[in-house]
Amino acid sequence: MDESTDLIKEAFEPKTWNEIHIQDSWRVFKIISELVEGYEKMSRIGPSVAIFGSARTHFNDKHYKLAEEIAFSLVQKGYGVITGGGPGIMEAANKGAKKGKGKSAGINIDLPFEQKPNQYIDRDKLITFDHFFVRKVMFMKYSQGFIVLPGGFGTFDELFEAITLIQTKKIGRFPIVLVGSEYWSGLLEWITKVMMEEENNISPDDLNIFRLVDTAEEAVAYIDQFYSRFLLSPNF
């Protein structure tokens, strides 16, 4: 019997309410320990610009090369780069930061597939979490901006959480850049026509929370313009 079968069997084994309650109580301590470790390590790294995108993007893909170019340009301007720590777009971003001799951080997640730390993360700036929501707390707290390239459900999860927190004023405003009109335009058209105009579920001002661009120069320029406008500067 392989490990995956054991895990499935364990998940479906009958448990008493008391056993479930005890497990949940102890899980709180695990969550607290992850938060403490994350705060301690990330506070030493300092805020960074986070780059998101698919873990499945091949190194020959145009978006991989674009992420690498964006990260390289960011560190040349004094920003650090932080990613989810895995392959694909994340690897490309860490690679670009490393190539530019800037700070290259990775907030990894322990998964049974796809998510092994890439080789371009600074070894002292790699953190691995078990819980997605703890990992997202670190991104929200220590990122000075989000640059989002084409990705899947995980990328959308991180993007829309940031938009929601800014919209509801639960966190301070920071720049969010979507890269790639070909990929994002269909979604943005639906958000504008259906979500805003037809259903009135968001306001026109909410569309200003993010910016759509197509080039590395535009993405980095928007980050720079945002902080020059608000009289802030990179934290590195």
Residue pairs with C-beta under 8 A, 6 or more apart in sequence:
1 9
4 112
15 23
30 130
30 131
31 131
31 134
34 129
34 130
34 131
34 134
35 134
35 137
37 127
38 107
38 127
38 129
38 134
38 135
38 137
38 138
39 141
41 125
41 127
42 105
42 127
42 138
42 141
42 142
43 142
45 80
45 82
45 103
45 105
45 125
45 142
46 80
46 103
46 142
46 235
46 236
47 80
47 142
47 143
47 144
47 235
48 79
48 80
48 81
48 82
48 103
48 105
48 142
48 143
48 144
48 236
49 74
49 79
49 80
49 81
49 82
49 143
49 144
49 145
49 146
49 147
49 223
50 81
50 82
50 83
50 139
50 143
50 145
50 146
50 147
51 67
51 70
51 71
51 81
51 82
51 83
51 89
51 90
51 93
51 147
51 148
51 149
52 83
52 84
52 89
52 90
52 146
52 147
52 148
52 149
52 151
52 155
52 158
52 159
53 63
53 67
53 88
53 89
53 90
53 92
53 93
53 148
53 149
53 150
53 151
53 155
54 63
54 88
54 89
54 149
54 150
54 151
54 152
54 155
55 84
55 86
55 87
55 88
55 89
55 90
55 114
55 115
55 151
55 152
55 154
56 87
56 88
56 114
56 152
57 63
57 64
57 67
57 88
57 89
57 92
57 149
57 150
58 64
58 88
59 91
59 92
63 89
63 92
63 149
63 150
63 179
63 180
64 88
64 89
64 91
64 92
65 92
66 92
66 149
66 179
66 180
66 215
66 216
67 89
67 92
67 93
67 96
67 149
68 92
68 93
68 95
68 96
68 99
69 96
69 216
70 93
70 96
70 147
70 179
70 216
70 219
70 220
71 81
71 92
71 93
71 94
71 95
71 96
71 97
71 100
71 102
71 104
72 96
72 97
72 99
72 100
73 96
73 100
73 216
73 217
73 220
74 80
74 81
74 96
74 97
74 100
74 102
74 220
74 223
75 81
75 96
75 97
75 100
75 101
75 102
75 103
75 104
76 100
76 102
77 220
77 224
77 234
78 233
78 234
78 236
79 102
79 144
79 223
79 234
79 236
80 97
80 102
80 103
80 104
80 105
80 234
80 235
80 236
81 93
81 94
81 96
81 97
81 102
81 103
81 104
81 105
82 105
82 106
82 107
82 139
82 142
82 143
83 89
83 90
83 91
83 93
83 94
83 105
83 106
83 107
83 121
84 90
84 106
84 107
84 108
84 109
84 115
84 135
84 154
85 94
85 106
85 107
85 108
85 109
85 115
85 117
85 118
85 121
85 126
85 127
85 128
86 106
86 108
86 109
86 114
86 115
86 116
86 117
86 118
87 114
87 115
87 116
87 118
89 149
89 150
89 151
90 106
90 118
91 118
91 119
91 120
94 104
94 106
94 118
94 120
94 121
95 118
95 120
97 103
97 104
97 120
98 104
98 120
98 122
102 236
103 122
103 125
103 236
104 120
104 121
104 122
104 125
105 121
105 122
105 125
105 126
106 117
106 118
106 121
106 125
106 126
106 127
107 127
107 129
107 135
107 138
107 139
108 115
108 117
108 126
108 127
108 128
108 129
109 115
109 128
109 129
109 130
109 132
109 135
110 128
110 129
110 130
117 126
117 128
127 138
129 135
129 138
132 157
136 157
136 158
136 161
139 146
139 158
139 162
140 161
140 162
140 165
140 171
143 174
144 174
144 175
144 223
144 227
144 234
144 235
145 174
145 175
145 176
145 177
145 223
145 226
146 158
146 159
146 162
146 174
146 175
146 176
146 177
147 177
147 179
147 219
147 223
148 155
148 158
148 159
148 176
148 177
148 178
148 179
149 155
149 179
149 180
149 183
150 179
150 180
150 183
150 184
159 176
159 178
162 171
162 174
162 176
163 176
163 206
163 209
163 210
164 170
165 171
166 172
166 173
166 174
166 176
166 209
167 202
167 206
167 209
173 209
174 226
175 211
175 222
175 223
175 226
175 227
176 209
176 210
176 211
177 210
177 211
177 212
177 213
177 219
177 222
177 223
178 184
178 188
178 210
178 211
178 212
178 213
179 213
179 214
179 219
180 214
181 212
181 214
184 212
185 212
188 212
191 202
191 207
192 207
195 201
195 202
196 202
196 203
196 204
196 206
196 207
211 222
213 219
213 222
227 233
227 234
